[in-house]
């Protein structure tokens, strides 16, 4: 409660407006919807307790994750007008934890090897890496504090390295892939971008777990990943 969700969102949107023109982070950003979601989050805080550990935190979503009522294009003209009727499991879990879906970030087309139109915030002459380029660059540029990405070969760890942020690619099946445009069913792994290992653990606590909608989802028990950073036993 040291910073209101509305103040946070307004600050991030202002930063986005000032620098996104040079970076090209977004596929879809509805500023009015983002502010309205932040106001709703603040109302809940003012009348009760946070709904979860990510309450009021804006998250960038790679544009291969289904978002109910919001375009999911996979950065392909084929899906330019596609609006899913349901959320990916990961997006649903973020919302249930109180997070705010700030917008959809640029990926290379179908999360494959095409060059990304996103620029590296540290040096525009350098690549931001792919395929989760908008998510990684947006975290590095402090447009949002965390983002979802995906990895089939190196699409989380490579852009995390190129942009100087924490990229986390968990064990295959640890985070559900349901509602995500596939590249290779036996390799696709959902991951995250943050600015600290502690934040990566926090989001993993929210996202990890079995999902009956994903046939490759792991049934092995999850752990308290934040606690494990302090006490690995």
N, C-alpha and C positions, 0 to 999 in steps of 0.2 A: 504493500500500500504506500510505498514511498514515491511511486510514480504512477499516475493514473493511466489506464489503457488508452484513453483518448489523447492525452498529451504525448504518449509514446507513439501512437499511430500518426498523429499530426507531424511529429518531428521526422519520422521515417518517410512519410509521403513528401514532405518538403525536401528532404535530402534526395529522394528519388527524382523529384521534378528538376532539381538543379544539376544532377550528374547523369541521369539515365540517358539523356540525349547523346552523351559521349560513349556510353557503355553498351546500350541496347540489351537490357536485362530481361525485359518483360515481353511476353506474348499477349497476356491479358491482365490489365490492372484497372479495376473499377474503384476509383478513389471514394466515391460516395458510399458504395457498399462497404468498403473497408472502415470508413469512419462510423457508419451505422453499427457495424459489428462491434467496434470498440466502445461505442456508447452503451450498447446492450451489455457488454462485458463489465463496464463500469457500474451500471445500474445494479447488476448482481452483486458486485463488491460492496456497494453502498447499502444494500438491503440484507446481505447475508454473507456466507462464506464462499471462497473461490470454489469452482466446480472441480478443479483438478490442478495438478502441478504446473501446467502451462497456461494458466488462466491469464488472458489478456495479452499473450505473446504472439506477435505476428510471425507467420511462417511463409516462406516462399515454396511453391510446389512446382516441381519439374513438369512440363506440359505433356507427360505421358501418363500421369496419374489422373484417374477419373475424378471429376469434381461435379457433384450434382448441381445442375442449373448453370454451370460455368463452362465455357468452351474448353475442349480438350483436343488439340489439333495435332499433337506429335510433331509440330512444326512442318506439316505437310499440307500442300494445297488440297489434297484429297479429303482431308478432315477439317477444312477451314471453318465449316459451319456445324461441326459435331458438338452437341451439348448432351452429356451423359444424364441419365435419369437416376443415377445412384453414385455414391462416393466409393472410391477405393477403400479397402479396409484401413489402410494407413491414414488416409484423410479423415475417415470416420473416427478413428481412435484419437487423432489430434484434436478434433472438435470436441469429443467427449472429455478430453483433458483440459478444456478451456481455451485452447489455442485459437487464433484467428487466422483463417486462410487469407493472406494478404493479396496474392495474385499468382498467376501461372508464369513460370520462367522458361526462357528459351532453351531448347535442346537442339542438337543436330537432328536432321530429319529422321524420324523413326528411331532416334537414339543410336544412329549408326555413324558412319565415318565422314559425312559431308562436313566441310569447314563451317564453323559456327559464326553467325553474324555478331555475336557478343564479343566485346573487346576486354582485354586484360586490364583491370583498374590500375595496376602498378606500372604498366608500360603498354601503350596502345599498339606498339609495333610487335608485341609478343602475343602468342595465342593464349586464351584462357583454358585451353584444353576442352575435351569433350568426352562423353556427350552431354554431361550435366553442366554445361558452361554457364548458363544464367544463374543457376543455384549457387555455384561456387563463387562466381564473381560478385553476386549480390551480397553474399555474406562478407566477402572481403571488403567490399565498398561500404559496408554498414548500412545497406538499404533495408536489410532485415537480419535479425540475430541468428536465424537458423533456417535450413531449407531441406527439402527432400530431394534425393537423387536416386539414381539406379546404376548398377554396374553389371555388365555382361563380360567385359574383358578388363577395362580399366577406367570406366566412366565416372567413378567416384574418386578414387585415389589419385588419378592423374590430374584432374582439374583442381582438386584440393591442394596438391603440391604446387601446381603452377600459380595458384592464387594466394598461397600462404595461409590456408585455413585448415581446420581439423576435418578431415574426411574419414568417415567410419563406414566400412563395409563389413557387416556382420557375417556370421556363418550362413551358408545357403539354407534357406528355409526358416531362419530365425524370425524374420519379419515377413508378413504376408505379402504376396504379389497379386492378390485378387484385385481386379479393377485397374490394372496397369497394362498399357500397351506392350506386348511381349516382343523381345528380340530373339531369345533362345530359351525355351522353357526349362532346360536342364542347367542353365547357367545364370539366369537373371537373378540378381540379388538387390533388395532395396536397401539404400543407405542414407546417410545424413551428412550435412555440412553444418559446422558450428565454429565458434571462435575459441572454444576451450574443450578439453577432454571431459571436464565435469558436465558441461552442457550436453555433450554427446551421450554420456551415461544417463542423464536425466531423460532425454528423448527416447533412448533405448528402453528404459523402464516403462515408457508409455506404449511403445510400438511392439515390443517383443511378445511373442505368444502364439499358440496354435490357432489356426483359422481353418475351419472345415471347408471353406470355399476354395482353399488353395490345396490341391492334391499333394504338393511337395512341402507343405508346411510342417515344421518339426513339432513333434509331440513331447519332446524333452522339456523338463521344467525350466522356467525362467528363474532369474535371480534378482536380488536387489543390486543393480549394477552401480548405483551411486555409492552404496555402502562398501562394495567390493573395491572401490578405488582407495578407500581408507584402510579396510581390513580384508585383504585378499583371501583370508581363510573362510 
